[in-house]
Amino acid sequence: MTASQNLTIALSKGRIFDETLPLLAAAGIVPAEDPEKSRKLIIDTNHPNIRLVIVRATDVPTYVQYGAADLGIAGRDVLTEHGGDGLYQPLDLRIAKCRMMVAVHKDFDYATASRAGSRLKVATKYPNIAMEHFAKKGMHVDIIKLYGSMELGPLVGLSDAIVDLVSTGSTLKANDLQAVEHISDISSRLVVNKAALKLKFGEIQPIIDAFRDARQPE
């Protein structure tokens, strides 16, 4: 019997990590520490050959693509922006659900401003998603990439609209904005390094199977 190979799983703090815990438990994996309370970036588990690396959500696909992690969990939004090169995406885990939306100030006439051929200033963290969406509508857009609170863009005249993730909509409402167009539903997915899947199939496939069986029904 051969010894188990080491596995590294890339996760981000916050909602995705919290909603991944039951899936990890279903696979028999228990983190040794809570990343919200620990300053460690590499967290051991109850398996000596499995560790978690805590990275920024937008970096998960990169760590998996280049083999610094064997598996990871990332939102569909992040994967769409990243492009997904070199990644196997076996499962929609149905966690961290939200929606990618276009939002504007409540007094902004979006119906008129979004006609084919018109031009719009759009603030977003997701330039590729935004460009593709508005291109399909036959519109011209000036993309303003922001990393902080998107909601501020229309309030100070930086942009006409924003493209961002919306969960409850309470932040939009608090800032006199409203969602006016649905782009896509977002949830988090399991991603696997293609080379690792071949080399460590005996270790990775049982995790994929456990996650599949444990995820919430559609």
Rosetta blueprint (number, residue, H / E / L):
1 M L
2 T L
3 A L
4 S L
5 Q L
6 N L
7 L E
8 T E
9 I E
10 A E
11 L E
12 S L
13 K L
14 G L
15 R H
16 I H
17 F H
18 D H
19 E H
20 T H
21 L H
22 P H
23 L H
24 L H
25 A H
26 A H
27 A L
28 G L
29 I L
30 V L
31 P E
32 A L
33 E L
34 D L
35 P L
36 E L
37 K L
38 S L
39 R L
40 K L
41 L L
42 I E
43 I E
44 D E
45 T E
46 N L
47 H L
48 P L
49 N L
50 I E
51 R E
52 L E
53 V E
54 I E
55 V L
56 R L
57 A H
58 T H
59 D H
60 V H
61 P H
62 T H
63 Y H
64 V H
65 Q H
66 Y L
67 G L
68 A L
69 A L
70 D L
71 L E
72 G E
73 I E
74 A E
75 G E
76 R H
77 D H
78 V H
79 L H
80 T H
81 E H
82 H H
83 G L
84 G L
85 D L
86 G L
87 L E
88 Y E
89 Q E
90 P E
91 L E
92 D E
93 L L
94 R L
95 I L
96 A L
97 K L
98 C E
99 R E
100 M E
101 M E
102 V E
103 A E
104 V E
105 H E
106 K L
107 D L
108 F L
109 D L
110 Y H
111 A H
112 T H
113 A H
114 S L
115 R L
116 A L
117 G L
118 S L
119 R E
120 L E
121 K E
122 V E
123 A E
124 T E
125 K L
126 Y L
127 P H
128 N H
129 I H
130 A H
131 M H
132 E H
133 H H
134 F H
135 A H
136 K H
137 K L
138 G L
139 M L
140 H E
141 V E
142 D E
143 I E
144 I E
145 K E
146 L L
147 Y L
148 G L
149 S L
150 M L
151 E L
152 L H
153 G H
154 P H
155 L H
156 V L
157 G L
158 L L
159 S L
160 D L
161 A E
162 I E
163 V E
164 D E
165 L E
166 V E
167 S L
168 T L
169 G L
170 S H
171 T H
172 L H
173 K H
174 A H
175 N L
176 D L
177 L E
178 Q E
179 A E
180 V E
181 E E
182 H E
183 I E
184 S E
185 D E
186 I E
187 S L
188 S E
189 R E
190 L E
191 V E
192 V E
193 N E
194 K H
195 A H
196 A H
197 L H
198 K H
199 L H
200 K L
201 F H
202 G H
203 E H
204 I H
205 Q H
206 P H
207 I H
208 I H
209 D H
210 A H
211 F H
212 R H
213 D H
214 A H
215 R L
216 Q L
217 P L
218 E L
